[in-house]
Amino acid sequence: MESFVNILCLVVILCALSFCEGAYGGCKEAGFCCDGKNITCHVVMGNPRFPRRCYCDSYCQETNDCCPDYTSHCKDGKDKVPVNCEVGLWGKWSECESPCGLGRTERSRQILVTPKNGGKICPKLRQKRRCMGKRCWEVQDVTYQGQELQEIGKILPAEFGIFRTDKQYDPNQDIRKNLFSRVSNEVPVRPAYCSHYKIVESNRHCNTTDFGKTWANKLQPGNKVCVECQPFAMDKEAGLRCKGHGVYRRPTHWKALDVHHCHGKWIMEEIHSPCTCNVYGDSDFILV
């Protein structure tokens, strides 16, 4: 009696392990033929102690696990032949969604042939990637205007900007070595931009005869100056721009670095555009 119970338990365990499900000789005996990918459309073949699972869905032709009689029993016409997906070429990348600073762009492709009968499924039809909007001069973002009105544009003569071609003006050697503590802030992906400003206010400290500081004498009310923002000075967190670069037709503050107490106000008369100031001009400056 005990041996009979043990055998019965073994049978129950084998069936619980799916050794008894679909235990047929093939697709025809089980009555299975399925389109597409169907994991329930399978047959368990072979010795119950060493079962082998095969499939009767059309996707089995891709995975090479069809039952031996799948072709003769299930592929009875062209409608059973798997048709793989076919897609067209990638389209062009879309314009960066952000006109200024970090954004996203995407591209897509179309399905030319829809998969059928277990054919290969379609690959991704859409791709996305990061991009950097470089049209900052076209947008004076209202998000930043309140902040920009409060900022102070810190300036130096434009001749300090020729570090790009002259090691004599290496930013790690002149006064700017104290101004740039984050080398990672350099953003070479956006070109320099500039604008022209009208000085509307300055104090008496800007009129000086001190050696090496007479450049501040050009910062007198009524004078017009060119001010450039170079990639090295751009701040990513502020929207890929120079802090203190002003607001169109609004008075903002400026400060002459290296000239004690020389500061005032100016008005930006032109929208920022990709350009550079004259590095040898006496009314040309850079933001730092």
WOVEN-V252672 format. One record per pair of residues at least 24 apart in sequence whose C-alpha atoms are under 8 Angstrom apart, sorted by the first residue. I is the first residue (numbers start at 1). J is the second residue. D is the distance in whole Angstrom. If there is no record, write none. Layout:
i=I j=J d=D
i=I j=J d=D
This chain:
i=14 j=48 d=8
i=19 j=44 d=7
i=19 j=48 d=6
i=19 j=51 d=7
i=20 j=44 d=8
i=20 j=48 d=8
i=26 j=67 d=6
i=26 j=68 d=7
i=26 j=69 d=6
i=26 j=70 d=8
i=27 j=55 d=8
i=27 j=56 d=6
i=27 j=67 d=7
i=27 j=69 d=6
i=27 j=70 d=6
i=27 j=73 d=7
i=27 j=74 d=8
i=28 j=69 d=7
i=28 j=70 d=8
i=28 j=73 d=6
i=32 j=56 d=6
i=33 j=57 d=6
i=33 j=58 d=8
i=33 j=70 d=8
i=33 j=73 d=8
i=33 j=74 d=6
i=34 j=58 d=6
i=35 j=59 d=8
i=35 j=80 d=8
i=35 j=117 d=5
i=35 j=118 d=6
i=36 j=116 d=7
i=36 j=117 d=5
i=36 j=118 d=4
i=36 j=119 d=7
i=37 j=118 d=6
i=43 j=67 d=8
i=57 j=118 d=8
i=58 j=82 d=7
i=58 j=117 d=6
i=58 j=118 d=5
i=58 j=119 d=8
i=59 j=117 d=7
i=59 j=118 d=4
i=59 j=119 d=7
i=60 j=118 d=8
i=61 j=118 d=8
i=62 j=118 d=8
i=62 j=119 d=7
i=62 j=120 d=8
i=79 j=117 d=7
i=80 j=117 d=6
i=81 j=117 d=6
i=82 j=115 d=8
i=82 j=116 d=6
i=82 j=117 d=4
i=82 j=118 d=5
i=82 j=119 d=4
i=83 j=114 d=8
i=83 j=115 d=5
i=83 j=116 d=5
i=83 j=117 d=6
i=83 j=118 d=7
i=83 j=119 d=5
i=83 j=120 d=7
i=84 j=113 d=7
i=84 j=114 d=7
i=84 j=115 d=5
i=84 j=116 d=7
i=84 j=118 d=8
i=84 j=119 d=4
i=84 j=120 d=5
i=84 j=121 d=7
i=84 j=122 d=8
i=85 j=111 d=7
i=85 j=112 d=8
i=85 j=113 d=5
i=85 j=114 d=5
i=85 j=115 d=4
i=85 j=116 d=8
i=85 j=119 d=7
i=85 j=120 d=6
i=85 j=121 d=6
i=85 j=122 d=5
i=86 j=111 d=6
i=86 j=112 d=5
i=86 j=113 d=5
i=86 j=114 d=7
i=86 j=115 d=8
i=86 j=122 d=7
i=87 j=111 d=4
i=87 j=112 d=5
i=87 j=113 d=7
i=87 j=122 d=7
i=88 j=112 d=6
i=96 j=131 d=6
i=96 j=132 d=7
i=96 j=133 d=6
i=97 j=133 d=8
i=98 j=132 d=7
i=98 j=133 d=5
i=99 j=132 d=8
i=99 j=133 d=4
i=99 j=134 d=6
i=99 j=135 d=5
i=99 j=136 d=6
i=99 j=138 d=8
i=99 j=139 d=7
i=100 j=132 d=7
i=100 j=133 d=4
i=100 j=134 d=5
i=100 j=135 d=5
i=100 j=136 d=4
i=100 j=139 d=7
i=100 j=239 d=7
i=100 j=240 d=7
i=101 j=132 d=5
i=101 j=133 d=5
i=101 j=134 d=7
i=101 j=136 d=8
i=101 j=236 d=8
i=101 j=239 d=6
i=101 j=240 d=5
i=102 j=130 d=7
i=102 j=131 d=6
i=102 j=132 d=5
i=102 j=133 d=6
i=103 j=130 d=6
i=103 j=131 d=5
i=103 j=132 d=6
i=103 j=133 d=7
i=104 j=128 d=7
i=104 j=129 d=6
i=104 j=130 d=5
i=104 j=131 d=5
i=104 j=132 d=8
i=105 j=129 d=6
i=105 j=130 d=6
i=105 j=131 d=6
i=132 j=189 d=8
i=134 j=190 d=6
i=134 j=191 d=8
i=136 j=241 d=8
i=136 j=272 d=8
i=137 j=193 d=8
i=137 j=271 d=6
i=137 j=272 d=4
i=137 j=273 d=5
i=137 j=274 d=7
i=138 j=271 d=7
i=138 j=272 d=7
i=138 j=273 d=8
i=140 j=247 d=7
i=140 j=248 d=8
i=145 j=247 d=7
i=148 j=243 d=7
i=148 j=244 d=6
i=148 j=245 d=8
i=148 j=246 d=6
i=148 j=247 d=7
i=149 j=244 d=8
i=149 j=246 d=7
i=149 j=247 d=7
i=149 j=250 d=8
i=149 j=251 d=8
i=149 j=252 d=6
i=149 j=253 d=8
i=150 j=252 d=7
i=150 j=253 d=8
i=151 j=243 d=7
i=151 j=244 d=5
i=151 j=246 d=8
i=151 j=252 d=7
i=151 j=253 d=7
i=152 j=243 d=7
i=152 j=244 d=5
i=152 j=252 d=7
i=152 j=253 d=5
i=152 j=254 d=5
i=152 j=255 d=7
i=153 j=243 d=6
i=153 j=244 d=4
i=153 j=245 d=6
i=153 j=246 d=7
i=153 j=253 d=6
i=153 j=254 d=4
i=153 j=255 d=6
i=153 j=287 d=6
i=153 j=288 d=8
i=154 j=244 d=7
i=154 j=254 d=6
i=154 j=255 d=5
i=154 j=256 d=6
i=154 j=257 d=6
i=154 j=287 d=6
i=154 j=288 d=6
i=155 j=254 d=7
i=155 j=255 d=6
i=155 j=256 d=5
i=155 j=257 d=6
i=155 j=285 d=6
i=155 j=286 d=5
i=155 j=287 d=5
i=155 j=288 d=6
i=156 j=256 d=6
i=156 j=257 d=6
i=156 j=285 d=5
i=156 j=286 d=6
i=156 j=287 d=7
i=156 j=288 d=7
i=157 j=215 d=7
i=157 j=279 d=8
i=157 j=282 d=8
i=157 j=283 d=8
i=157 j=284 d=6
i=157 j=285 d=4
i=157 j=286 d=6
i=158 j=227 d=8
i=158 j=228 d=8
i=158 j=277 d=7
i=158 j=278 d=7
i=158 j=279 d=5
i=158 j=280 d=7
i=158 j=281 d=7
i=158 j=284 d=5
i=158 j=285 d=4
i=158 j=286 d=5
i=159 j=279 d=5
i=159 j=280 d=6
i=159 j=281 d=8
i=159 j=285 d=8
i=160 j=279 d=8
i=160 j=286 d=8
i=161 j=230 d=8
i=161 j=279 d=7
i=161 j=286 d=7
i=162 j=279 d=7
i=176 j=288 d=8
i=179 j=288 d=7
i=185 j=232 d=7
i=185 j=233 d=8
i=185 j=234 d=7
i=185 j=235 d=6
i=185 j=236 d=7
i=186 j=231 d=6
i=186 j=232 d=5
i=186 j=233 d=7
i=186 j=234 d=7
i=186 j=235 d=8
i=187 j=231 d=5
i=187 j=232 d=6
i=187 j=234 d=7
i=187 j=235 d=8
i=187 j=236 d=8
i=187 j=240 d=8
i=188 j=231 d=6
i=188 j=232 d=7
i=189 j=231 d=8
i=190 j=231 d=6
i=190 j=240 d=8
i=191 j=230 d=7
i=191 j=231 d=6
i=191 j=274 d=7
i=192 j=228 d=7
i=192 j=229 d=6
i=192 j=230 d=5
i=192 j=231 d=6
i=192 j=274 d=6
i=192 j=275 d=6
i=192 j=276 d=7
i=193 j=228 d=6
i=193 j=229 d=5
i=193 j=230 d=7
i=193 j=272 d=6
i=193 j=273 d=5
i=193 j=274 d=4
i=193 j=275 d=5
i=193 j=276 d=6
i=194 j=226 d=7
i=194 j=227 d=6
i=194 j=228 d=4
i=194 j=229 d=6
i=194 j=272 d=6
i=194 j=273 d=6
i=194 j=274 d=6
i=194 j=275 d=5
i=194 j=276 d=6
i=194 j=277 d=7
i=195 j=226 d=6
i=195 j=227 d=6
i=195 j=228 d=7
i=195 j=268 d=7
i=195 j=269 d=7
i=195 j=270 d=6
i=195 j=271 d=7
i=195 j=272 d=5
i=195 j=273 d=7
i=196 j=224 d=7
i=196 j=225 d=6
i=196 j=226 d=5
i=196 j=227 d=6
i=196 j=268 d=6
i=196 j=269 d=6
i=196 j=270 d=6
i=197 j=224 d=6
i=197 j=225 d=5
i=197 j=226 d=6
i=197 j=227 d=7
i=197 j=266 d=6
i=197 j=267 d=5
i=197 j=268 d=4
i=197 j=269 d=6
i=197 j=270 d=8
i=198 j=222 d=6
i=198 j=223 d=6
i=198 j=224 d=4
i=198 j=225 d=6
i=198 j=266 d=5
i=198 j=267 d=5
i=198 j=268 d=7
i=198 j=269 d=7
i=199 j=223 d=6
i=199 j=224 d=6
i=199 j=225 d=8
i=199 j=264 d=8
i=199 j=265 d=6
i=199 j=266 d=4
i=199 j=267 d=7
i=200 j=264 d=8
i=200 j=265 d=6
i=200 j=266 d=5
i=200 j=267 d=7
i=201 j=264 d=5
i=201 j=265 d=5
i=201 j=266 d=7
i=202 j=262 d=7
i=202 j=263 d=6
i=202 j=264 d=4
i=202 j=265 d=7
i=203 j=262 d=6
i=203 j=263 d=6
i=203 j=264 d=7
i=204 j=262 d=8
i=205 j=259 d=8
i=205 j=260 d=7
i=205 j=261 d=6
i=205 j=262 d=5
i=206 j=259 d=7
i=206 j=261 d=8
i=206 j=262 d=5
i=206 j=263 d=7
i=213 j=258 d=7
i=213 j=259 d=6
i=215 j=282 d=7
i=216 j=256 d=7
i=216 j=259 d=7
i=216 j=262 d=8
i=218 j=282 d=7
i=218 j=283 d=6
i=224 j=283 d=7
i=225 j=283 d=5
i=225 j=284 d=6
i=225 j=285 d=7
i=226 j=277 d=6
i=226 j=283 d=6
i=226 j=284 d=5
i=226 j=285 d=6
i=227 j=277 d=7
i=227 j=284 d=6
i=227 j=285 d=5
i=227 j=286 d=5
i=227 j=287 d=7
i=228 j=275 d=8
i=228 j=276 d=6
i=228 j=277 d=6
i=228 j=284 d=8
i=228 j=285 d=6
i=228 j=286 d=5
i=228 j=287 d=6
i=229 j=286 d=6
i=229 j=287 d=5
i=229 j=288 d=8
i=230 j=286 d=7
i=230 j=287 d=7
i=233 j=287 d=7
i=233 j=288 d=5
i=242 j=287 d=7
i=242 j=288 d=7
i=243 j=287 d=8
i=244 j=287 d=8
i=245 j=287 d=7
